Amino acid sequence: MEVTAGALTSLAPLGDAAALDAALEKAHGLRWPGPLRATGKQGARCIWFGRGEALLMGPVPDPALADHGAVVDQSDAWAVVQLKGPAAVDVLARLVPVDLRETSFKRGHSLRTQLYHMSASITKTGAHSFMILVFRSMAATLVHDMKTAMEAVAARG
């Protein structure tokens, strides 16, 4: 299912992340995410997006954030979908080279990886729920690959 994500904004601290973390918390009630983590919840999240980079998802960024880091609008760059259901991990196991089972990838965990042949960000948002971001130009390919993987999992029945 496609997700209406709101504003998508790349954040990168200028120097130490502590000042940007404080400004982010003051402006949006979100903390700077640690590596491979996400903070917040639907409507306002901050997702680890790589070393020294996070993606603010939902709110339009407070202008004060620019005093402490690079703030770049990415709203038109990404397609966001949610994969939800008891077979979600089995579907993703056909597409990604990482273990997303509950024993190693818990709610609030986030990573950048390959999804089949695309760069993707995957965040676990619930017991059987994942938020997936790919470059918008790859949205149709994502839908095709996910549908193929779902059909394969369903055929195992």
Secondary structure as GFF3:
##gff-version 3
##sequence-region A 1 157
A	DSSP	beta_strand	7	13	.	.	.	ID=ss1
A	DSSP	alpha_helix	17	28	.	.	.	ID=ss2
A	DSSP	beta_strand	38	41	.	.	.	ID=ss3
A	DSSP	beta_strand	44	50	.	.	.	ID=ss4
A	DSSP	beta_strand	53	58	.	.	.	ID=ss5
A	DSSP	three_ten_helix	63	67	.	.	.	ID=ss6
A	DSSP	beta_strand	69	73	.	.	.	ID=ss7
A	DSSP	beta_strand	78	84	.	.	.	ID=ss8
A	DSSP	alpha_helix	88	93	.	.	.	ID=ss9
A	DSSP	beta_strand	110	115	.	.	.	ID=ss10
A	DSSP	beta_strand	118	126	.	.	.	ID=ss11
A	DSSP	beta_strand	129	135	.	.	.	ID=ss12
A	DSSP	three_ten_helix	136	138	.	.	.	ID=ss13
A	DSSP	alpha_helix	139	156	.	.	.	ID=ss14
###
